[in-house]
Amino acid sequence: MKLNLSRLRVLPRWVIFLIDLGCVLAAVTVGFLLRFNFDLSVIGTYNWSEIVVVTLAVNAVSFILFRTFAGIIRHTSLQDAWRVLISITASTGIFVLINMIRIYRGKPNFLPFSVVLISLFCAFVLMLVYRLVVKVCFDQLMKSKHIARANVVIYGAGYAGTITQDVLQSRAKGDHLVRVVAFIEDDPYTWGTQLEGTPIYRAVPSVLDKLLRKYNFSQLVITDALQGSSYKEEVVDWCLKHKVKVQQIPPMAQWMQSGLKMKQIQDIRIEDLLNRNVITMDNAGISKELTGKVILVTGAAGSIGSELARQVSAFKPAKVVLCDQAESPLHDLYIELKANFTKLEFRPFLGDVCNVRQMKHLYSRHRPQIVFHAAAYKHVPVMERAPDIAVLNNVMGTLNMAELAVDHGVEKFVMISTDKAVNPTNVMGASKRIAEILTQALNNHLHREAEQENGHSLDGMTRRTGPTAFITTRFGNVLGSNGSVVPWFKKQIEKGGPVTVTHPEVTRYFMTIAEACQLVLQAGTMGQGGEVFVFDMGTPVKITDLAVKMIQLSGLEPGKDIEVVYTGLRPGEKLYEELLAKKEDIIPTYHEKIMIARVRSYDYPPVHDQVRKLIGIAGEGDVWGVVQMMKQIVPEYKSNNSVFEELDGGNSEESSVSSAVSDDLASENL
């Protein structure tokens, strides 16, 4: 008959409770025997029926109060031992109290004081020893060759590693039993020692090969020991190469109070391999900027806007206004924020930044003091087919929000831009560059006028109470955002492939949504107006490498289980993105991840006239006229892999081919 070990993994609590009571009775018996030198005639003179009943009753109550039976026996820890000791000590205190009451009333002791003390020691030893015996026996059982198990290595032998081992081995089900065979640790004081019988190895590049040969482990779990380490990606790459499943636990702050759960030990994601250190934020400065103020976030239902709203809410603003034209996502965000920040006021505003009437109503009703303008159309291929829509949303929308911000005395206006605005090769990037030029020129114009009125330059404090300060933040691709390659690749992998990449050499900068928004808040705080902040995007990543690694992280083999197919560059797409134009350089700030781009300065009146003319052309649906005007405003805008390349040849006359393409584009406007 086959032994079902899954039924033997956990002793019922009532069984542990009864065994503990048995240990207490045995301890009292041993106490009498030792106290009276095994003289049964003397021992028999005591009222044993009373002793048994009272001893069981007192200890039963103590065990229930201190839950000595709650721990899993085979995972007995110092915490369990402490709980047993406290419980037995409490029972001993009650016995002493009973004796004192009986002495006061002139009656003999319930138990001799010496027996009470001996019983305390014996009960603790018995209860602890039987737990350790069960633990050792189970461990030996798990090592049996007849039991199916997965050998696991844990990177990190600190507190998180200990808890991870306990969770892995206690939550294994059925025949899928887990055995932690080794720890890897950076701390030299732990090398060569053991943690609950499991050896700890030195964290060197060759240790994984050594452990694989010795233990043939199939899974590696990363704790917080590798968070932010440049060695993390190397470890993950090794696991992928040797087909070892790699997982990680969340930071301790997320589970310290409630305890680590099995479901929190999850497969590592591509977002976790950016090797970017934790951002140091000036929380005091950001709090001073946002606390108690009315904050407006446009594009709030999007990936960047929604995360901005979450992070802003942590600084206790007076009110957060959430503006978006997507009804359902906006409502979902509102419900989420209300649930997570119960004491804050949130106001969803369903509206379009292109609609001046709606935005006037928003500004006059809510009177925002800080604006984070994240609303924009961002998909390069889509905007390449709809230049007029790109201009109306990205340029006119920004102009509307900027002018209304000035009219309503907004303190700061932070615009979210993109690295595609640098030496743009597509309509989307050019539209964002025009928005950058527009807000920067408006800022300089306003502050120049204010300085002339005051007769002196405005310092930082004066700027806060003076004209609106317009600040631009420029960064690259965001992992996991709507429309980014990561969710698209995930869907393709789930369907069995192929995974499509436009070109084998296409390279992009990436950061996480949370990191991008943290830097936006930090830049918005340090900005005084007119700056174009550029973020440290780290090392650029080849999209092909990204696709291959995502396939491997899914437990599949590229080229065998799922193919990577190259489809060719999309209209307007670059091979490489840039964070600075050729004539730009950077100025460092006090934050290591934020720089200021030294960009060309523009006069606002001519820029405003050109932008108004561009918006007029876009309103007529003249896509070729729109792109031609954009190239006049942004001379470095050179179309790439696009029908608009012919406009870079200096031919202002639209050819018959151009007209035909224009008609086609107009019919397919999205």
Residue pairs with C-beta under 8 A, 6 or more apart in sequence:
5 141
5 147
5 175
5 177
6 173
6 174
6 175
9 74
10 72
11 73
11 134
13 69
13 70
14 69
16 68
16 69
16 73
17 60
17 63
17 68
17 69
19 130
20 59
20 63
20 68
20 69
20 127
21 56
21 59
21 60
21 63
23 123
23 126
23 127
23 130
24 55
24 56
24 59
24 88
24 91
24 119
24 123
24 127
25 52
25 55
25 56
26 122
26 126
27 118
27 119
27 120
27 121
27 122
27 123
27 126
28 51
28 55
28 111
28 115
28 119
28 123
30 118
30 119
30 122
31 111
31 114
31 115
31 116
31 117
31 118
31 119
31 122
32 43
32 46
32 115
33 43
34 118
35 112
35 114
35 115
35 118
36 42
36 43
50 110
51 110
51 111
54 98
54 110
58 91
58 94
58 95
59 87
59 88
59 91
62 87
62 88
62 90
62 91
62 94
63 69
63 87
65 87
65 90
66 83
66 86
66 87
66 90
67 83
68 80
68 83
68 84
68 87
68 127
71 77
71 79
71 80
71 83
72 170
73 131
73 134
73 135
74 134
74 135
74 138
74 139
74 170
75 135
75 166
75 169
75 170
76 128
76 131
76 132
76 134
76 135
77 166
80 131
81 128
84 124
84 127
84 128
85 124
88 120
88 123
88 124
88 127
89 120
92 116
92 117
92 119
92 120
95 110
95 111
95 116
96 113
96 116
98 110
99 109
99 110
99 111
99 113
99 116
102 108
102 109
102 110
103 109
111 119
139 197
141 147
142 149
142 177
142 179
143 179
147 175
147 177
148 175
148 176
148 177
149 172
149 176
149 177
149 178
149 179
150 176
150 177
150 178
150 179
150 217
150 218
150 219
151 179
151 181
151 215
151 216
151 217
151 218
151 219
152 168
152 178
152 179
152 180
152 181
152 217
152 218
152 219
152 220
152 221
153 180
153 181
153 182
153 183
153 184
153 208
153 211
153 215
153 217
153 219
153 220
153 221
154 161
154 164
154 165
154 168
154 180
154 182
154 183
154 184
154 220
154 221
154 223
155 161
155 183
155 184
155 203
155 220
155 221
155 222
155 223
155 225
155 226
155 235
156 164
156 183
156 184
156 185
156 222
156 223
156 224
156 225
156 226
157 183
157 184
157 185
157 187
157 190
157 195
157 200
157 225
158 185
158 187
158 223
158 224
158 225
159 252
160 223
160 224
160 225
160 249
160 252
160 260
161 183
161 185
161 195
161 223
161 225
162 195
162 196
163 259
163 260
164 221
164 223
164 249
164 260
164 265
165 180
165 195
165 196
165 198
167 260
167 261
167 262
167 265
168 178
168 180
168 221
168 262
168 265
169 178
169 179
169 180
171 262
172 178
178 219
180 198
181 198
181 211
181 215
181 217
182 198
182 199
182 200
182 201
182 211
182 215
182 217
183 190
183 195
183 198
183 199
183 200
183 201
184 200
184 201
184 202
184 203
184 207
184 208
184 211
185 191
185 200
185 201
185 202
185 203
185 225
186 203
186 225
188 202
190 200
191 200
191 201
191 202
192 199
192 200
193 199
193 200
194 200
201 207
201 210
201 211
203 231
205 234
208 220
208 235
208 238
208 239
208 242
211 217
212 242
212 244
217 244
218 244
218 245
219 244
219 245
219 246
219 247
220 235
220 239
220 244
220 245
220 246
220 247
221 246
221 247
221 248
221 249
221 265
222 232
222 235
222 246
222 247
222 248
222 249
222 268
223 248
223 249
224 249
224 251
224 252
226 232
226 235
226 248
227 251
227 278
228 275
228 276
228 277
228 278
229 275
230 275
232 272
232 273
232 275
233 273
233 275
235 246
236 246
236 268
236 273
238 244
239 245
239 246
240 246
240 549
240 552
240 553
245 267
245 555
246 267
246 268
246 553
247 265
247 266
247 267
247 268
248 265
248 266
248 268
248 272
249 255
249 260
249 264
249 265
250 264
254 264
255 261
255 264
267 553
268 553
269 553
270 479
270 486
270 546
270 549
270 550
270 553
271 479
271 480
271 486
271 512
273 549
274 479
274 510
274 511
274 512
274 538
275 538
276 511
276 512
276 515
276 538
279 515
279 518
279 519
279 522
279 593
280 591
280 592
281 518
281 521
281 522
282 522
282 525
282 526
282 591
285 525
285 526
286 315
286 521
286 522
286 525
287 315
287 316
288 525
289 370
289 412
289 524
289 525
290 312
290 315
290 316
290 317
290 370
290 521
291 315
291 316
291 317
292 316
292 317
292 318
293 317
293 318
293 369
293 370
293 411
294 317
294 318
294 319
294 320
294 321
294 366
294 367
294 368
294 369
294 370
295 312
295 317
295 319
295 320
295 321
295 368
295 369
295 370
295 371
295 372
296 321
296 323
296 362
296 366
296 368
296 370
296 371
296 372
297 305
297 308
297 309
297 312
297 320
297 321
297 322
297 323
297 371
297 372
297 374
298 305
298 323
298 324
298 353
298 371
298 372
298 373
298 374
298 375
298 401
299 305
299 323
299 324
299 373
299 374
299 375
299 376
299 416
300 306
300 308
300 309
300 322
300 323
300 324
300 330
300 333
300 348
300 374
301 322
301 324
301 326
301 329
301 330
301 332
301 333
302 324
302 326
302 329
302 374
302 375
302 481
302 482
303 478
303 480
303 481
303 482
303 513
304 374
304 416
304 478
304 481
304 513
304 516
304 517
305 322
305 324
305 372
305 374
305 375
306 329
306 333
307 513
307 514
307 516
307 517
308 372
308 374
308 517
308 520
308 521
309 320
309 322
309 333
309 337
310 337
310 340
310 517
311 514
311 517
311 518
311 521
312 320
312 372
312 521
313 320
313 337
313 340
313 341
313 344
313 346
314 341
316 344
317 344
318 345
319 344
319 345
319 346
319 347
319 366
320 337
320 344
320 345
320 346
320 347
321 346
321 347
321 349
321 362
321 366
321 368
322 330
322 333
322 334
322 337
322 346
322 347
322 348
322 349
323 349
323 351
323 353
323 362
323 375
324 330
324 348
324 349
324 350
324 351
324 375
325 350
325 351
325 352
327 350
330 348
330 350
331 348
333 348
334 346
334 348
337 344
337 346
338 346
347 366
349 362
349 366
351 358
351 359
351 361
351 362
352 358
352 397
353 359
353 373
353 375
353 393
353 397
353 398
353 400
353 401
354 392
354 393
354 396
354 397
354 400
355 400
356 400
356 404
359 400
359 401
359 404
360 404
363 404
363 405
363 407
363 408
364 408
367 408
368 405
368 408
368 410
369 410
369 411
369 412
370 410
370 411
370 412
370 414
370 524
371 401
371 405
371 410
371 412
371 413
371 414
372 414
372 416
372 520
372 524
373 398
373 401
373 402
373 413
373 414
373 415
373 416
374 416
375 393
375 397
375 401
376 393
376 394
376 397
376 416
376 432
376 435
377 383
377 389
377 390
377 393
377 394
377 428
377 431
378 418
378 428
378 483
379 428
379 483
380 420
380 426
380 427
380 428
380 429
380 570
380 571
380 572
380 573
381 570
381 571
381 572
381 573
382 670
383 389
383 390
383 426
383 427
383 428
383 431
383 572
384 426
384 427
384 428
384 570
384 571
384 572
384 642
384 644
385 571
385 665
385 668
385 669
385 670
386 427
386 623
386 665
386 668
386 669
386 670
387 427
387 618
387 623
387 626
387 627
387 630
387 644
387 665
388 617
388 618
388 619
388 620
388 621
388 622
388 623
388 626
388 669
389 618
389 669
389 670
390 427
390 428
390 431
391 431
391 434
391 614
391 615
391 617
391 618
391 626
391 630
392 615
392 618
392 619
394 428
394 431
394 432
394 434
394 435
395 431
395 434
395 435
395 438
395 611
395 614
395 615
395 618
396 615
396 618
398 415
398 435
398 438
398 439
399 438
399 611
399 615
401 413
402 413
402 438
402 439
402 442
402 468
402 470
403 442
405 413
405 468
406 442
406 446
406 467
406 468
409 468
410 468
411 464
411 468
411 469
412 468
412 469
412 470
412 471
412 524
412 527
412 529
413 439
413 468
413 469
413 470
413 471
414 471
414 472
414 473
414 520
414 523
414 524
414 527
415 435
415 436
415 439
415 470
415 471
415 472
415 473
416 473
416 520
417 432
417 433
417 435
417 436
417 472
417 473
417 474
417 475
417 532
418 428
418 429
418 432
418 474
418 475
418 476
419 474
419 475
419 476
419 477
419 509
419 537
419 577
419 578
419 579
420 426
420 428
420 429
420 432
420 574
420 577
421 429
421 430
421 432
421 433
421 435
421 436
421 474
422 429
422 433
422 474
422 577
422 578
422 579
422 580
422 581
422 584
423 578
423 581
423 582
423 636
423 637
423 638
424 430
424 432
424 433
424 634
424 636
424 637
424 638
425 572
425 573
425 574
425 637
425 638
425 639
425 640
425 641
425 642
426 571
426 572
426 573
426 574
426 639
426 640
426 642
427 572
427 627
427 630
427 644
428 572
429 572
429 637
430 630
430 631
430 634
430 637
431 630
433 634
433 637
434 611
434 614
434 630
434 633
434 634
436 472
436 474
436 532
436 599
437 602
437 607
437 633
437 634
438 607
438 608
438 611
439 470
439 472
440 470
440 472
440 530
440 532
440 599
440 601
440 602
441 601
441 602
441 603
441 604
441 607
441 608
442 470
442 604
442 608
443 467
443 468
443 469
443 470
443 529
443 530
444 530
444 601
444 602
444 604
445 603
445 604
445 605
446 467
446 468
447 458
447 463
447 466
447 467
447 529
447 530
449 467
450 458
450 466
450 467
451 457
451 458
454 462
458 466
460 528
463 469
463 528
463 529
467 529
468 529
469 527
469 528
469 529
469 530
470 529
470 530
471 523
471 524
471 527
471 529
471 530
471 531
471 533
472 531
472 532
472 533
473 519
473 520
473 523
473 524
473 533
473 535
474 532
474 533
474 534
474 535
474 579
474 597
475 509
475 511
475 516
475 519
475 534
475 535
475 537
475 579
476 508
476 509
476 510
476 511
476 535
476 537
476 577
476 579
477 484
477 485
477 508
477 509
477 510
477 511
477 577
478 484
478 510
478 511
478 512
478 513
478 516
479 486
479 510
479 511
479 512
479 513
480 486
480 487
480 512
480 513
481 513
485 508
485 543
485 546
485 547
486 546
486 550
489 499
489 546
489 547
489 550
490 550
492 498
492 499
492 500
492 562
493 499
493 550
493 551
493 554
493 556
493 562
496 562
497 551
497 561
497 562
497 563
498 562
498 563
498 564
498 565
499 547
499 550
499 551
499 562
499 563
499 564
499 565
500 564
500 565
500 566
500 567
501 543
501 544
501 547
501 564
501 565
501 566
501 567
502 543
502 566
502 567
502 568
502 569
502 570
502 573
503 543
503 566
503 568
503 569
503 575
504 544
504 566
505 542
505 544
505 575
506 542
506 543
506 544
506 569
506 573
506 574
506 575
506 576
507 540
507 541
507 542
507 543
507 575
507 576
507 577
508 540
508 541
508 543
508 577
509 537
509 538
509 540
509 541
509 577
509 579
510 537
510 538
510 541
510 546
511 535
511 537
511 538
516 535
519 533
519 535
519 593
519 594
522 591
522 594
523 531
523 533
523 535
523 594
526 589
526 590
526 591
526 594
527 533
531 596
532 596
532 597
532 599
533 589
533 594
533 595
533 596
533 597
534 579
534 580
534 586
534 594
534 595
534 596
534 597
535 579
535 593
535 594
535 595
536 592
536 593
536 594
536 595
537 579
540 576
540 577
544 564
547 558
547 564
548 558
548 564
551 557
551 558
551 561
551 562
551 564
552 558
556 562
558 564
569 575
569 640
569 641
570 641
571 641
571 642
571 643
572 639
572 640
572 641
572 642
573 640
573 641
574 640
579 597
580 586
580 597
581 599
581 636
582 636
583 600
584 597
584 598
584 599
585 597
585 598
586 595
586 596
586 597
586 598
587 595
587 596
587 597
587 598
588 595
588 596
589 595
589 596
607 633
610 629
610 632
610 633
611 633
613 629
614 626
614 629
614 630
614 633
617 625
617 626
617 629
618 626
621 666
621 669
622 662
623 662
623 665
623 666
624 644
624 647
624 654
624 658
624 659
624 662
627 639
627 644
627 647
628 647
628 652
630 637
631 637
631 647
631 648
638 648
639 645
639 647
639 648
643 658
643 661
643 665
646 655
646 658
654 662
